[in-house]
Amino acid sequence: MVSIALFGAGRIGQVHADNLLSIPDITLSALADPVASEARESLLARSGASLREPEAIFSDPDIDAYVIASPTDTHARFLHLAARTGKPVFCEKPVSLEFAQVVETARIIQHAGSPVMLGFQRRYDPEFMQLRQSIASGEAGRAQHIVMHTRDPAPPPLAYIQSSGGLFRDQAIHDFDMTRYLLDEEIVSVSATGACLIDPAIGAAGDIDTAMITLRASSGRLVQMINARHAAFGYDQRLEVVCERAVFTIRNHPATQIVRADAQGFLTAPPVSNFITRFASAYRAEMKAFHAMIVSGVKPLATMQDGVEAQRLAEAALLSMQENRPVSVRELG
Ligand SMILES: NC(=O)c1ccc[n+]([C@@H]2O[C@H](COP(=O)([O-])OP(=O)(O)OC[C@H]3O[C@@H](n4cnc5c(N)ncnc54)[C@H](O)[C@@H]3O)[C@@H](O)[C@H]2O)c1
């Protein structure tokens, strides 16, 4: 049996815990979460894990691997402690809100030789995986440009916004990563603009709720990202890849496939209401891949270096918006 310790029993920690518990070879033996809540107690009860301090977990030789799903400002510290053990780690994105700390943590991890998988679950979504293969095969000719839409159904609580690091580092980081994953090449330049058009409280907190970001890849291919904190119909996650001989589209997933048709027209269901439902199979596949990394050393689709590169693009976007100019990614080191 593989013994895993989980850090954080919140929104995403619960998803990872249930996916880990569905793998027969895994036991969730320890949980670190200092805040008492119904969610924490329920997780302890259904997993049989014991509640422990992080330091006790990292010094326990019987624990085989770590899943870090605690708030972002804890990730770097836990990764540093994990690196000392050399055991496999899954860590949620982003690694830190300070880019210098992300780079330093990646350096420590590399030096320690610890296997680290980063929480870019979209890389495990069956449709995104298939799309990447289609692009790579070249069967539709060269991919020329991508248009991506990511809109939350509604803004998160203000307290979340205040500690999120902002729209680019928090939400758009998945799209930055997806761009690199689909095109399989690095981005060299970022032009971003943003505004607060949805909720003035987000602007008062120093963030934006709407952004347009244009990326140029090293071969010259272009990506247009559109990110927002609200969509009137629910969670909006669409993407279009324009190739020489075909256009690939990933649509929203409707809550049901049933279509009602009458004299007024055709009525389809709205999309599933949040990212946890939309990417449920990706989160499951992600934990299975983590298990494969622990037991067989299978390389994950998202590494620490992918975390660094996605965040480099987020930092470049922020700089571009602040200084109202295209930013060369090289400026970020
Ligand atoms: N990949 C994704 O799709 C995705 C989705 C959501 C969140 N996230 C990331 O996951 C992390 C957690 O987000 P969330 O939405 O689950 O937050 P959350 O606030 O719902 O949960 C965080 C949990 O961590 C606990 N916690 C607080 N301090 C802790 C500590 N020192 N040690 C251990 N646990 C501690 C809290 O009590 C809470 O239960 C964030 O970094 C976020 O960016 C990633």
The ligand as an ORCA input file, in Angstrom:
! r2SCAN-3c Opt
* xyz 0 1
  N      -5.737     23.137     -9.902
  C      -6.918     23.606     -9.644
  O      -7.848     23.451    -10.425
  C      -7.163     24.342     -8.352
  C      -8.480     24.616     -7.967
  C      -8.708     25.242     -6.742
  C      -7.626     25.610     -5.951
  N      -6.365     25.370     -6.365
  C      -5.213     25.750     -5.535
  O      -5.259     24.910     -4.385
  C      -4.883     25.623     -3.206
  C      -6.018     25.529     -2.194
  O      -7.177     26.157     -2.731
  P      -8.649     25.844     -2.176
  O      -9.573     26.527     -3.117
  O      -8.824     24.405     -1.898
  O      -8.600     26.650     -0.785
  P      -9.512     26.441      0.482
  O      -9.408     27.712      1.244
  O     -10.854     25.916      0.121
  O      -8.794     25.266      1.303
  C      -7.543     25.408      1.918
  C      -7.475     24.445      3.081
  O      -6.170     24.486      3.625
  C      -6.257     24.595      5.039
  N      -5.036     25.213      5.568
  C      -4.824     26.511      5.940
  N      -3.560     26.663      6.384
  C      -2.980     25.436      6.308
  C      -1.695     24.942      6.647
  N      -0.752     25.747      7.160
  N      -1.432     23.633      6.456
  C      -2.376     22.789      5.940
  N      -3.622     23.208      5.613
  C      -3.909     24.502      5.785
  C      -7.514     25.398      5.281
  O      -8.009     25.223      6.601
  C      -8.440     24.829      4.219
  O      -9.117     23.693      4.692
  C      -4.570     27.051     -3.681
  O      -3.195     27.166     -3.886
  C      -5.307     27.171     -5.019
  O      -4.663     28.065     -5.923
  C      -6.112     24.730     -7.538
*
